[in-house]
Structure formats: C-alpha cells, structure tokens
Amino acid sequence: MATFPDEVYSPRTKENKTGVEYDPDKTKIIYAEDTTKLDDEVVAIETELHGALTREYADNAAAKTGGLVNGQFYRTGDIVKIVHD
C-alpha cells in the first residue's frame, strides 16, 4: 500500500494588507479570510483521505455496517473507495 504523509498540511498564517478590511461581497479581491477557508478545505480533505487509508473494509456493505456514510472514503487492500448507495 502507498504511504501517506504523517502530518497533514499546515498552512501559514495569512493577514490582509494594512488598512484593508474584509468585504465578502467584493469578489475581485483576494483576502486572507478567503485563502484561509481554502486552506481549511485542504486540511479537511487530507484528514478524510488519511482516514480512508486507516479504514479497511471488504466492500461497500461492510463499510456501511462499520458506520461509514455515503461519500466517505475507505479502502480494500490498495484500492481507495467511496461509500455509496
């Protein structure tokens, strides 16, 4: 099986330029708050994928019996799979 990094991505702290105030209605300017939200998504995805590598089930039915819900990842051997209906 492939190895996964031991640590999840940890984004650096970002700040807006001095005097710039966050306005979510302005979509043409990138604010620190916007990129922080993207960083949070990356961390969430990496965390879920890391969980997939530690959750091994024979098939979809076994994964559901094990408590996983639709959309979660698990693996069977070296193959990463997604729980589905």
Residue pairs with C-beta under 8 A, 6 or more apart in sequence:
1 53
1 75
1 77
1 78
2 78
4 49
4 50
4 53
8 43
8 46
8 47
8 50
9 39
9 42
9 43
9 46
10 43
11 36
11 39
11 42
11 43
14 32
14 35
14 36
15 32
16 22
16 31
16 32
16 33
20 31
22 31
22 32
22 33
23 29
23 31
24 33
48 72
48 73
49 73
49 80
51 72
51 73
52 72
52 73
52 74
52 75
52 80
53 75
53 80
55 63
55 66
55 68
55 73
55 74
55 75
56 74
56 75
56 76
56 77
57 63
57 66
57 68
57 74
57 75
57 76
58 76
59 76
60 81
60 83
60 84
63 72
63 74
63 81
63 83
64 83
66 74
68 74
68 83
69 83
70 83
70 84
70 85
71 82
71 83
72 82
72 83
73 80
73 81
73 82
73 83
74 80
74 81
74 83
75 81
